[in-house]
């Protein structure tokens, strides 16, 4: 009964309410900034990924190294046709000038050997979308070889990047042997500048439109502002935690003397100290999480938010700081025990 009265008296004190409110504000602010910043960084990553395409030509096979590179994704082995003979005359624009007037060809394991899929940029696709393409046949000769490949068109697809052709695994393996060196295409997760620093001889095939550049620029601005704000709030978080810790030590020291006068033993006083700290930290964290969800729900009206997309590294540092703070308070307070 005495223990419960001691804890209740601690909770009712104005100083506890002040610590409690300060903790909730700082925790919820850091959580909201953390989630918002991580979402914006992920949106930037997706924006770059969906609007980029790069190519690389090497004399040796670098597929495994590229596939394990976290800065890029969707790595594909490709080959290029220098010559295209189109009997129908409708697919002349397969020669995309973005790849030096060569046709990009890659592997699709779901295709049969005598079929191909054609991927065309939107501006070109509109010219032939009503064409009975299933009956069309295309013939290719690779570089200067005499061998010719004939295909039936399986499907036409819209492509956001460059015109390309997909062939079966068997045909692609044959074409790969005729290719001079090794060619790859891939999408980017980082800016072109970072990619060029990491991968030599990379060639950027597609770039942003003006609208996409504007969106990317705004996202970068928001990220920069949030990073600065995040650092400032983290510094404030450490300062407030330090102030609360020292004030708690002073308050608990006064309570220890009082509890001795009331007849509490060392074990009971120790338990009371731990219960106070747990109540203050756990309750404030729970309410801060609830408050953060409410604030992020309001943000979701304006931007797409994934509540669980969090920078766990930063969150881990926060938890470590809180653990150290609690240990500091406990050790300092326990020194008062007789």
VOMAR-355729 format. One record per residue (C-alpha): x, y, z; residue in one letter. Coordinates in steps of 0.001 Angstrom, whole numbers, plus 500000, padded with zeros to 6 digits. Last residue first. Example, Ala and Ser with C-alpha at 12.3 -4.5 7.8 and 13.67 -1.06 7.14 Angstrom:
<recs>
+--------+--------+--------+----+
|     xx |     yy |     zz | aa |
+--------+--------+--------+----+
| 513670 | 498940 | 507140 |  S |
| 512300 | 495500 | 507800 |  A |
+--------+--------+--------+----+
</recs>
This chain:
<recs>
+--------+--------+--------+----+
|     xx |     yy |     zz | aa |
+--------+--------+--------+----+
| 522531 | 502950 | 502908 |  X |
| 520991 | 503898 | 499563 |  X |
| 522126 | 507256 | 498212 |  X |
| 524411 | 505589 | 495686 |  X |
| 521320 | 503937 | 494246 |  X |
| 520136 | 507309 | 492922 |  X |
| 523266 | 507960 | 490864 |  X |
| 523231 | 504415 | 489495 |  X |
| 519501 | 504545 | 488662 |  X |
| 519677 | 507965 | 487006 |  X |
| 522695 | 506993 | 484885 |  X |
| 521134 | 503652 | 483954 |  X |
| 517975 | 505449 | 482868 |  X |
| 519935 | 507928 | 480729 |  X |
| 522038 | 505136 | 479198 |  X |
| 518851 | 503265 | 478253 |  X |
| 517339 | 506436 | 476807 |  X |
| 520489 | 507134 | 474759 |  X |
| 520475 | 503542 | 473461 |  X |
| 516795 | 503887 | 472463 |  X |
| 517507 | 507110 | 470557 |  X |
| 520500 | 505523 | 468801 |  X |
| 518310 | 502586 | 467745 |  X |
| 515712 | 504946 | 466288 |  X |
| 518443 | 506603 | 464236 |  X |
| 519500 | 503223 | 462825 |  X |
| 515868 | 502171 | 462433 |  X |
| 515213 | 504965 | 459939 |  X |
| 511499 | 504299 | 459700 |  X |
| 509077 | 503179 | 456993 |  X |
| 506453 | 501699 | 459309 |  X |
| 503943 | 504515 | 458931 |  X |
| 504159 | 504479 | 455118 |  X |
| 503068 | 507945 | 454084 |  X |
| 501817 | 509186 | 450704 |  X |
| 501719 | 512967 | 450789 |  X |
| 499047 | 515643 | 451331 |  X |
| 496256 | 513845 | 453198 |  X |
| 498855 | 511484 | 454622 |  X |
| 500234 | 514371 | 456659 |  X |
| 497067 | 514250 | 458792 |  X |
| 497605 | 510529 | 459354 |  X |
| 501229 | 511334 | 460215 |  X |
| 500032 | 513616 | 463034 |  X |
| 497680 | 510934 | 464418 |  X |
| 500316 | 508210 | 464135 |  X |
| 502824 | 510459 | 465903 |  X |
| 500385 | 511078 | 468764 |  X |
| 499945 | 507339 | 469271 |  X |
| 503725 | 506856 | 469243 |  X |
| 504195 | 509769 | 471670 |  X |
| 501525 | 508279 | 473972 |  X |
| 503423 | 504982 | 474078 |  X |
| 506794 | 506723 | 474548 |  X |
| 505469 | 508901 | 477396 |  X |
| 503976 | 505868 | 479169 |  X |
| 507165 | 503820 | 478806 |  X |
| 509523 | 506558 | 479941 |  X |
| 507748 | 508046 | 482963 |  X |
| 506212 | 504824 | 484232 |  X |
| 509469 | 502903 | 483784 |  X |
| 511438 | 505590 | 485631 |  X |
| 508995 | 505691 | 488540 |  X |
| 508839 | 501887 | 488765 |  X |
| 512661 | 501690 | 488846 |  X |
| 512912 | 504170 | 491737 |  X |
| 510117 | 502435 | 493668 |  X |
| 511814 | 499059 | 493245 |  X |
| 515063 | 500462 | 494627 |  X |
| 513224 | 501975 | 497617 |  X |
| 511570 | 498631 | 498338 |  X |
| 514887 | 496773 | 498101 |  X |
| 516665 | 499314 | 500338 |  X |
| 514066 | 499121 | 503125 |  X |
| 511105 | 501456 | 503554 |  X |
| 510321 | 502704 | 507079 |  X |
| 508640 | 506059 | 506421 |  X |
| 511838 | 507918 | 507419 |  X |
| 513744 | 505879 | 504825 |  X |
| 511120 | 506816 | 502250 |  X |
| 511649 | 510517 | 502965 |  X |
| 515411 | 510240 | 502511 |  X |
| 514912 | 508344 | 499241 |  X |
| 512358 | 510907 | 498099 |  X |
| 514877 | 513742 | 498363 |  X |
| 517390 | 511699 | 496364 |  X |
| 514678 | 510907 | 493816 |  X |
| 514032 | 514597 | 493226 |  X |
| 517723 | 515425 | 492763 |  X |
| 518254 | 512436 | 490450 |  X |
| 515140 | 513327 | 488480 |  X |
| 516420 | 516850 | 487955 |  X |
| 519706 | 515483 | 486634 |  X |
| 517993 | 513074 | 484257 |  X |
| 515438 | 515630 | 483047 |  X |
| 518232 | 518067 | 482161 |  X |
| 520251 | 515378 | 480324 |  X |
| 517185 | 514135 | 478426 |  X |
| 516374 | 517733 | 477472 |  X |
| 519903 | 518306 | 476131 |  X |
| 519930 | 514996 | 474207 |  X |
| 516522 | 515713 | 472629 |  X |
| 517567 | 519281 | 471759 |  X |
| 520540 | 517843 | 469855 |  X |
| 518205 | 515386 | 468119 |  X |
| 515794 | 518202 | 467305 |  X |
| 518556 | 520201 | 465626 |  X |
| 519762 | 517178 | 463638 |  X |
| 516193 | 516423 | 462506 |  X |
| 515583 | 520042 | 461509 |  X |
| 518689 | 520025 | 459329 |  X |
| 517696 | 516647 | 457824 |  X |
| 514120 | 517872 | 457349 |  X |
| 515238 | 520968 | 455419 |  X |
| 517531 | 518916 | 453166 |  X |
| 514810 | 516310 | 452521 |  X |
| 512256 | 518987 | 451635 |  X |
| 514686 | 520579 | 449161 |  X |
| 515506 | 517209 | 447600 |  X |
| 511790 | 516456 | 447180 |  X |
| 511313 | 519835 | 445521 |  X |
| 514159 | 519220 | 443075 |  X |
| 512836 | 515756 | 442207 |  X |
| 509357 | 517136 | 441503 |  X |
| 510806 | 519911 | 439328 |  X |
| 513037 | 517461 | 437442 |  X |
| 510003 | 515215 | 436832 |  X |
| 508057 | 518153 | 435419 |  X |
| 510954 | 519180 | 433161 |  X |
| 511345 | 515592 | 431916 |  X |
| 514017 | 513529 | 433604 |  X |
| 516791 | 511694 | 431786 |  X |
| 517144 | 508507 | 429790 |  X |
| 520125 | 506620 | 428405 |  X |
| 522741 | 507442 | 431063 |  X |
| 526024 | 505793 | 430104 |  X |
| 528276 | 504134 | 432636 |  X |
| 531976 | 504127 | 431697 |  X |
| 533036 | 503799 | 435347 |  X |
| 530537 | 502822 | 438026 |  X |
| 530736 | 504393 | 441503 |  X |
| 531481 | 508033 | 440668 |  X |
| 529149 | 507857 | 437662 |  X |
| 526377 | 506500 | 439899 |  X |
| 526782 | 509298 | 442439 |  X |
| 526528 | 511993 | 439748 |  X |
| 523564 | 510286 | 438045 |  X |
| 521599 | 510473 | 441279 |  X |
| 520872 | 507312 | 443243 |  X |
| 518573 | 504312 | 442855 |  X |
| 519315 | 503827 | 439177 |  X |
| 517910 | 501430 | 436603 |  X |
| 519919 | 498915 | 434630 |  X |
| 521099 | 498021 | 431131 |  X |
| 523965 | 495727 | 430330 |  X |
| 526384 | 494994 | 427498 |  X |
| 529213 | 492482 | 427372 |  X |
| 531968 | 492280 | 424739 |  X |
| 531450 | 492095 | 420989 |  X |
| 528182 | 490195 | 420704 |  X |
| 527993 | 487031 | 418658 |  X |
| 527955 | 484802 | 421743 |  X |
| 525176 | 486917 | 423272 |  X |
| 523053 | 486436 | 420168 |  X |
| 522993 | 482671 | 420662 |  X |
| 522171 | 482997 | 424343 |  X |
| 519410 | 485475 | 423411 |  X |
| 517885 | 483034 | 420952 |  X |
| 517679 | 480265 | 423546 |  X |
| 516435 | 482579 | 426299 |  X |
| 513592 | 483895 | 424144 |  X |
| 513575 | 487433 | 422725 |  X |
| 512596 | 490871 | 424078 |  X |
| 512898 | 493946 | 421838 |  X |
| 513574 | 497549 | 422825 |  X |
| 512528 | 501163 | 422326 |  X |
| 513738 | 503382 | 425123 |  X |
| 512423 | 504611 | 428495 |  X |
| 508775 | 504668 | 429430 |  X |
| 507914 | 501673 | 427272 |  X |
| 504439 | 500809 | 426048 |  X |
| 504102 | 497203 | 425041 |  X |
| 503474 | 495395 | 421759 |  X |
| 502879 | 491664 | 421789 |  X |
| 503871 | 488363 | 420170 |  X |
| 505485 | 489625 | 416989 |  X |
| 506655 | 486763 | 414788 |  X |
| 510384 | 486494 | 414393 |  X |
| 513073 | 486058 | 411758 |  X |
| 516781 | 485945 | 412534 |  X |
| 519421 | 486274 | 409792 |  X |
| 522961 | 484960 | 409799 |  X |
| 525299 | 486706 | 407364 |  X |
| 527169 | 488487 | 410132 |  X |
| 528000 | 492190 | 409866 |  X |
| 526195 | 493323 | 413011 |  X |
| 523278 | 490977 | 413726 |  X |
| 520827 | 490545 | 410869 |  X |
| 517191 | 490898 | 411813 |  X |
| 513893 | 489933 | 410217 |  X |
| 510519 | 491071 | 411506 |  X |
| 507188 | 489385 | 410878 |  X |
| 503756 | 490891 | 411276 |  X |
| 500594 | 488861 | 411780 |  X |
| 500287 | 489708 | 415469 |  X |
| 500878 | 493384 | 414633 |  X |
| 497346 | 494041 | 413375 |  X |
| 498100 | 497808 | 413671 |  X |
| 495813 | 499826 | 415951 |  X |
| 498604 | 500766 | 418390 |  X |
| 500870 | 501707 | 415498 |  X |
| 501383 | 505486 | 415633 |  X |
| 500479 | 505808 | 419317 |  X |
| 503416 | 503577 | 420271 |  X |
| 506006 | 505995 | 418968 |  X |
| 505335 | 508829 | 421441 |  X |
| 504739 | 506292 | 424178 |  X |
| 508152 | 504669 | 423793 |  X |
| 508017 | 501204 | 422305 |  X |
| 508578 | 497758 | 423750 |  X |
| 508342 | 494886 | 421258 |  X |
| 507831 | 491290 | 422330 |  X |
| 509352 | 488529 | 420240 |  X |
| 508301 | 485129 | 418977 |  X |
| 510077 | 482305 | 417124 |  X |
| 511951 | 480922 | 420130 |  X |
| 508991 | 480945 | 422497 |  X |
| 508852 | 483695 | 425086 |  X |
| 508598 | 483227 | 428878 |  X |
| 512357 | 483473 | 429415 |  X |
| 512512 | 487084 | 428244 |  X |
| 516071 | 488106 | 427294 |  X |
| 517218 | 491479 | 425974 |  X |
| 517544 | 493332 | 422662 |  X |
| 518240 | 497042 | 422138 |  X |
| 518126 | 498154 | 418504 |  X |
| 520933 | 500436 | 417387 |  X |
| 520633 | 504006 | 416130 |  X |
| 523246 | 505254 | 418604 |  X |
| 521336 | 504170 | 421709 |  X |
| 519326 | 507339 | 422286 |  X |
| 518702 | 507489 | 418513 |  X |
| 516120 | 504692 | 418848 |  X |
| 516107 | 502432 | 415814 |  X |
| 512793 | 500814 | 416684 |  X |
| 511367 | 503831 | 414853 |  X |
| 511368 | 501906 | 411559 |  X |
| 508665 | 499586 | 412829 |  X |
| 505925 | 500094 | 410254 |  X |
| 507808 | 499199 | 407064 |  X |
| 506117 | 495796 | 406946 |  X |
| 509245 | 493905 | 405866 |  X |
| 511363 | 495410 | 408643 |  X |
| 515069 | 494785 | 408176 |  X |
| 517058 | 496018 | 411146 |  X |
| 520813 | 496462 | 411267 |  X |
| 523101 | 497404 | 414143 |  X |
| 521418 | 495040 | 416563 |  X |
| 522419 | 495466 | 420185 |  X |
| 522798 | 492956 | 422991 |  X |
| 521496 | 493017 | 426556 |  X |
| 522147 | 491485 | 429978 |  X |
| 519743 | 493012 | 432427 |  X |
| 520187 | 494687 | 435819 |  X |
| 516854 | 495629 | 437415 |  X |
| 518562 | 497658 | 440138 |  X |
| 521325 | 500181 | 440858 |  X |
| 523007 | 501786 | 443874 |  X |
| 522913 | 498524 | 445848 |  X |
| 525502 | 496877 | 443565 |  X |
| 525044 | 493106 | 443817 |  X |
| 523614 | 492788 | 440301 |  X |
| 526403 | 494958 | 438919 |  X |
| 529109 | 492731 | 440397 |  X |
| 527349 | 489574 | 439215 |  X |
| 526875 | 490942 | 435674 |  X |
| 530430 | 492204 | 435215 |  X |
| 531445 | 489904 | 432323 |  X |
| 534590 | 491271 | 430686 |  X |
| 535063 | 493653 | 427711 |  X |
| 532548 | 496042 | 429205 |  X |
| 529632 | 498099 | 427869 |  X |
| 527281 | 499803 | 430322 |  X |
| 523785 | 501178 | 429991 |  X |
| 521560 | 503432 | 432058 |  X |
| 517812 | 503835 | 432539 |  X |
| 516063 | 506287 | 434788 |  X |
| 512577 | 507556 | 435515 |  X |
| 511223 | 504708 | 437636 |  X |
| 514389 | 504384 | 439714 |  X |
| 514905 | 508126 | 440270 |  X |
| 511337 | 508568 | 441481 |  X |
| 511595 | 505398 | 443576 |  X |
| 514711 | 506704 | 445349 |  X |
| 513158 | 510131 | 445823 |  X |
| 510048 | 508495 | 447267 |  X |
| 512260 | 506430 | 449612 |  X |
| 514054 | 509575 | 450770 |  X |
| 510694 | 511291 | 451284 |  X |
| 509395 | 508334 | 453280 |  X |
| 512550 | 508263 | 455434 |  X |
| 512213 | 511996 | 456145 |  X |
| 508525 | 511701 | 457065 |  X |
| 509137 | 508690 | 459348 |  X |
| 512075 | 510309 | 461156 |  X |
| 510471 | 513744 | 461402 |  X |
| 507312 | 512221 | 462909 |  X |
| 509322 | 510030 | 465298 |  X |
| 511558 | 512912 | 466390 |  X |
| 508556 | 515141 | 467046 |  X |
| 506719 | 512359 | 468909 |  X |
| 509681 | 511702 | 471197 |  X |
| 510378 | 515395 | 471907 |  X |
| 506764 | 516314 | 472606 |  X |
| 506039 | 513199 | 474685 |  X |
| 509183 | 513654 | 476779 |  X |
| 508406 | 517317 | 477460 |  X |
| 504852 | 516445 | 478503 |  X |
| 505999 | 513701 | 480924 |  X |
| 508822 | 515761 | 482372 |  X |
| 506328 | 518582 | 483084 |  X |
| 503722 | 516165 | 484468 |  X |
| 506376 | 514639 | 486725 |  X |
| 507408 | 518123 | 487959 |  X |
| 503781 | 518985 | 488695 |  X |
| 503500 | 516071 | 491122 |  X |
| 500572 | 513711 | 490741 |  X |
| 502677 | 510891 | 489295 |  X |
| 505154 | 510997 | 492179 |  X |
| 502343 | 510955 | 494793 |  X |
| 500824 | 507959 | 493020 |  X |
| 504155 | 506113 | 493131 |  X |
| 504619 | 506740 | 496875 |  X |
| 501000 | 505797 | 497603 |  X |
| 501391 | 502556 | 495658 |  X |
| 504535 | 501674 | 497595 |  X |
| 502823 | 502389 | 500925 |  X |
| 500000 | 500000 | 500000 |  X |
+--------+--------+--------+----+
</recs>
